[in-house]
Amino acid sequence: MAILLTTQTLDRKEAVRRINLLAGKDLRPLADEYQIPVWKKGRENKGWAGLVIERYLGLPQNSRQEPDFGAWELKVVPLRRAPDGTLRVKESMAITMLEPTEVLANEFEDSHLYDKLRSMVVVSRIYDSPEERHSMLHAAAEFDLDNAKIRAQVQTDYETIREQIRRHGIDAVTGDLGNLVQARTKGTWPRQYYSGLLRPSEICCAYFESAKAGVDAASFTGRRR
């Protein structure tokens, strides 16, 4: 049975412990229990698994740009099996919306992007099929932007995007700007942009431990196979 909390100030280590109690369990029944739609108007609700974990931890839905639990951010990453049976990250990890005014006004360490990346809990789930009838929780781990080389690259990517916005406007920002952090567009109009991690493993440097499948960070390329 899910454990519901009444506070948004949950300790990060305790959150990881609680989430890992779900390792090997299917998230779809929990989505039904919490009345979280996996599909809306014939399209997948791509954030459904994250909403399930938030509800499990006792947090109401958060569409704000502040970290989910005050001091840390929750992210869910889908994994898919490669032909050789290994697990790979299915897609880049969406981090936060890119609002031109906010980006131009703030240096990296004052940005929403930094707030999101500086302290995270990343949860991996197994992507079963496009129908999303099942999705097993793989593992949860603490992620920090504490590797100096990676942090420097993320900051460089942020400044590259920021300079492009300053010089040419948000519509001039393309997906090939940046190495680890790149801009992506949402399927809306007017066009909206969010920042995504192209290679989550290189940012997170994490090791997901699972009794059923040991997947280390080297297997997390973040690229489609």
ABEGO torsion letter per residue (X at the ends): XBBBBABAABBAAAAAAAAAAABGBBAAAAAAAAGBBABBGGBBBAAAAAAAAAAAAGBBBBABABBAAGABBBBBBBBBBBAAGBBBBABBBBABBBBAAAAAABBAAABAAAAAAABBBBBBBBBABAAGABBBBABBBBBBBABAAAAAAAAAAAAAAAAAAAAAEAAABBAABEAABBBBBBBBOBBBBBBBBABAAAAAGBBBBBAABBBBAAABAGBBX
